[in-house]
Amino acid sequence: MSGASGDLRADVVVVGAGLAGLVAAAEAADAGRSVLLLDQEGEQNLGGQAFWSLGGLFLVDSPEQRRMGVKDNLELARQDWFGSAQFDRPEDRWPRAWAEAYLQFAAGEKRSWLRQMGHRVFPVVGWAERGDGTAGGHGNSVPRFHITWGTGPGVVEPFERRVRDHVAGGRIRFGFRHRVDGLVVEGGVAVGVHGSLLEPDPADRGRPTSRAVVGDFEARGSAVVVTSGGIGGDLELVRRSWPARLGTPPRRMVAGVPAHVDGRMLQITQAAGATVVNPDRMWHYVEGLRNWDPIWDDHGIRILPGPSSLWLDAEGNRLPAPYFPGFDTLGTLRHLRATGHDYSWFVLTQRIIEKEFALSGSEQNPDLTGKDIRLLLSRVKKGAAGPVEAFKQHGEDFVVAETLEELVAGMNRVGDDDVPPLDPARVRAVVEARDREMDNTFGKDAQVTAIHGARTYRGDKLIRVATPHKLLDRAAGPLIAVRLNILSRKTLGGLETDLDGRCLRADGTPFPGLWAAGEVAGFGGGGMMGYNALEGTFLGGCIFSGRVAGRAAAAAVAS
Ligand SMILES: Cc1cc2nc3c(=O)[nH]c(=O)nc-3n(C[C@H](O)[C@H](O)[C@H](O)COP(=O)(O)OP(=O)(O)OC[C@H]3O[C@@H](n4cnc5c(N)ncnc54)[C@H](O)[C@@H]3O)c2cc1C
């Protein structure tokens, strides 16, 4: 029955072989420590969520920004970060400190450190999370979203390479299908973990795997680093953690992360005596599509929208400013929850979908993921990108029509039975009111003003924001409506850690022998993003906190 527990001993035991775990393991091994890297999934899942990610990274004052004419600096980034985080609790002490440390990293060493490992970014910087319309409030004042050349796999690759080199050299050992069920704590010190050996499962990466137990194990070390990810794959847990300030939890959601993002380890570490803070802070999207070709259960894909689509709630009311596509994720979520319905609508044209729809995820961007320049160039040609076109044709959330009346009829077919049917005349009135504002490059419609404003940024004009036009301009058609579901994704709170990544006990003292990094630690401190994220901050948060924890655990073992 037992999983050769005598062999499972190392200086550092890392729980979770996602990005944070890979970084922590590589850093600890570089410092000369032996490392055991455990994961409940098989080797085919190495890299965890990061593999599936778009690989967007938050950088401040990068050469890419400067080349695109963006003036950015640490002070502006700090204003945006703290305006978004809105820290307001005593337990925000460490998250604040992590936020400041991370900002210094993003404005300093981050790009060059990654670059020297072979990491590269796409030259056009994206403008994610444009904000709530106030200088001191939520959002990015300037574009900062740097997409990795190679997307998520391109982020994982340098760290996987370092880890595999150490495996070849005998300093790191993998323990796949080792599911940790508890910490081993002796005399108040974390000295290891115990758990179940899961039966081998050859399922493709990302697919749910068997939970059948074939044995047990205990692994011991002088340091335990927990890097087990967030809770977004357990939709019931997401609902239970849902904060009242975001309204009622949605009955229907799609899952933006694989099933292994199950949150179990967060509860296990807490039960052992570590502190969890800000569990009610989370980052879910409002532009989720049900994947017509799913990899995991309830698989949802997020649209990364440009600013031009008209956004209607389930009953056909236009969303108020500043809830435009790509501006204020949680503000929009809060607004939509108050409508009492689980979905909303984008209304757009073929011209808008061609220029403004990007889908988040490595598998949805074969050109960037495969570093295929010819395929990438086809984005500027007529027609939507292949994966977007495939969703348009096969996705259950899409309606395409030549006239607005046909479009609304299609929306009523797709919409829920318990939602009052959309009235074509009312939808026409909303669309025509918006279209009348398109005759000038100025006007009083805040979204139209934002569209014109976005196009003064070269990157947006080049590849992201369609030439302003009327939705009812036949030459821009056909018309398209997209039903948008709520998509679970990131956990913003988590294990409270100090600036060395040490887990803390309820009295604020370090839990000897125990570190945490990545999403399980709220990307540092137990929630360095506070209430709102600026995007591209999650992967970078895993890299930064994994590096800190790996180095600190290695140093503690040495002493
Ligand atoms: C589609 C998609 C797109 C994204 N795009 C971006 C982006 O562009 N930019 C950005 O910054 N972020 C993005 N993210 C978010 C980012 O990828 C994640 O926040 C990050 O990768 C989390 O890494 P992690 O190492 O903390 O956790 P994970 O990747 O979740 O890894 C945790 C590992 O721990 C293992 N584990 C869990 N519990 C146990 C246990 N009890 N025993 C043993 N093993 C366990 C899991 O199996 C898993 O392998 C995206 C995420 C997704 C899914």
The ligand as an SDF file (V2000), in Angstrom:
LIG
                    3D

 53 58  0  0  0  0  0  0  0  0999 V2000
   -6.8680   30.0970  -19.6260 C   0  0  0  0  0  0  0  0  0  0  0  0
   -6.0590   30.9060  -18.6730 C   0  0  0  0  0  0  0  0  0  0  0  0
   -5.4980   32.1000  -19.1040 C   0  0  0  0  0  0  0  0  0  0  0  0
   -4.7100   32.8420  -18.2170 C   0  0  0  0  0  0  0  0  0  0  0  0
   -4.0670   33.9490  -18.7090 N   0  0  0  0  0  0  0  0  0  0  0  0
   -3.2450   34.6390  -17.8870 C   0  0  0  0  0  0  0  0  0  0  0  0
   -2.4720   35.7270  -18.3870 C   0  0  0  0  0  0  0  0  0  0  0  0
   -2.4660   36.0160  -19.5900 O   0  0  0  0  0  0  0  0  0  0  0  0
   -1.7080   36.4180  -17.5030 N   0  0  0  0  0  0  0  0  0  0  0  0
   -1.6520   36.1150  -16.1770 C   0  0  0  0  0  0  0  0  0  0  0  0
   -0.9350   36.7950  -15.4260 O   0  0  0  0  0  0  0  0  0  0  0  0
   -2.3410   35.0600  -15.6800 N   0  0  0  0  0  0  0  0  0  0  0  0
   -3.1200   34.3100  -16.5020 C   0  0  0  0  0  0  0  0  0  0  0  0
   -3.7920   33.2300  -16.0120 N   0  0  0  0  0  0  0  0  0  0  0  0
   -3.6630   32.9040  -14.5710 C   0  0  0  0  0  0  0  0  0  0  0  0
   -2.3840   32.1230  -14.2540 C   0  0  0  0  0  0  0  0  0  0  0  0
   -2.1240   31.1840  -15.2880 O   0  0  0  0  0  0  0  0  0  0  0  0
   -2.5220   31.3850  -12.9150 C   0  0  0  0  0  0  0  0  0  0  0  0
   -2.9250   32.2740  -11.9140 O   0  0  0  0  0  0  0  0  0  0  0  0
   -1.1880   30.7520  -12.5040 C   0  0  0  0  0  0  0  0  0  0  0  0
   -0.6530   29.9660  -13.5490 O   0  0  0  0  0  0  0  0  0  0  0  0
   -1.3440   29.9110  -11.2290 C   0  0  0  0  0  0  0  0  0  0  0  0
   -0.1430   29.1940  -11.0150 O   0  0  0  0  0  0  0  0  0  0  0  0
    0.1070   28.3660   -9.6560 P   0  0  0  0  0  0  0  0  0  0  0  0
    1.4230   27.7080   -9.8300 O   0  0  0  0  0  0  0  0  0  0  0  0
   -0.0790   29.2350   -8.4760 O   0  0  0  0  0  0  0  0  0  0  0  0
   -1.0780   27.3070   -9.5980 O   0  0  0  0  0  0  0  0  0  0  0  0
   -1.5420   26.1430  -10.6250 P   0  0  0  0  0  0  0  0  0  0  0  0
   -1.1320   26.4230  -11.9990 O   0  0  0  0  0  0  0  0  0  0  0  0
   -2.9800   25.9210  -10.3510 O   0  0  0  0  0  0  0  0  0  0  0  0
   -0.7110   24.8690  -10.1540 O   0  0  0  0  0  0  0  0  0  0  0  0
   -0.9580   24.2590   -8.9280 C   0  0  0  0  0  0  0  0  0  0  0  0
   -0.5590   22.7880   -9.0100 C   0  0  0  0  0  0  0  0  0  0  0  0
   -0.7470   22.2240   -7.7100 O   0  0  0  0  0  0  0  0  0  0  0  0
   -1.3030   20.9350   -7.8400 C   0  0  0  0  0  0  0  0  0  0  0  0
   -2.0260   20.6070   -6.6070 N   0  0  0  0  0  0  0  0  0  0  0  0
   -3.1080   21.2190   -6.0810 C   0  0  0  0  0  0  0  0  0  0  0  0
   -3.4780   20.6220   -4.9290 N   0  0  0  0  0  0  0  0  0  0  0  0
   -2.6060   19.6210   -4.7250 C   0  0  0  0  0  0  0  0  0  0  0  0
   -2.4820   18.6400   -3.7010 C   0  0  0  0  0  0  0  0  0  0  0  0
   -3.3360   18.5690   -2.6630 N   0  0  0  0  0  0  0  0  0  0  0  0
   -1.4700   17.7350   -3.8060 N   0  0  0  0  0  0  0  0  0  0  0  0
   -0.5930   17.7620   -4.8450 C   0  0  0  0  0  0  0  0  0  0  0  0
   -0.6990   18.6760   -5.8450 N   0  0  0  0  0  0  0  0  0  0  0  0
   -1.6790   19.5980   -5.7780 C   0  0  0  0  0  0  0  0  0  0  0  0
   -2.2130   21.0490   -9.0510 C   0  0  0  0  0  0  0  0  0  0  0  0
   -2.4590   19.7810   -9.6230 O   0  0  0  0  0  0  0  0  0  0  0  0
   -1.4190   21.9840   -9.9640 C   0  0  0  0  0  0  0  0  0  0  0  0
   -0.5880   21.2810  -10.8520 O   0  0  0  0  0  0  0  0  0  0  0  0
   -4.5580   32.4390  -16.8690 C   0  0  0  0  0  0  0  0  0  0  0  0
   -5.1460   31.2550  -16.4300 C   0  0  0  0  0  0  0  0  0  0  0  0
   -5.8680   30.4750  -17.3290 C   0  0  0  0  0  0  0  0  0  0  0  0
   -6.4470   29.1690  -16.8530 C   0  0  0  0  0  0  0  0  0  0  0  0
  1  2  1  0
  2  3  1  0
  2 52  2  0
  3  4  2  0
  4  5  1  0
  4 50  1  0
  5  6  2  0
  6  7  1  0
  6 13  1  0
  7  8  2  0
  7  9  1  0
  9 10  1  0
 10 11  2  0
 10 12  1  0
 12 13  2  0
 13 14  1  0
 14 15  1  0
 14 50  1  0
 15 16  1  0
 16 17  1  0
 16 18  1  0
 18 19  1  0
 18 20  1  0
 20 21  1  0
 20 22  1  0
 22 23  1  0
 23 24  1  0
 24 25  2  0
 24 26  1  0
 24 27  1  0
 27 28  1  0
 28 29  2  0
 28 30  1  0
 28 31  1  0
 31 32  1  0
 32 33  1  0
 33 34  1  0
 33 48  1  0
 34 35  1  0
 35 36  1  0
 35 46  1  0
 36 37  1  0
 36 45  1  0
 37 38  2  0
 38 39  1  0
 39 40  1  0
 39 45  2  0
 40 41  1  0
 40 42  2  0
 42 43  1  0
 43 44  2  0
 44 45  1  0
 46 47  1  0
 46 48  1  0
 48 49  1  0
 50 51  2  0
 51 52  1  0
 52 53  1  0
M  END
$$$$
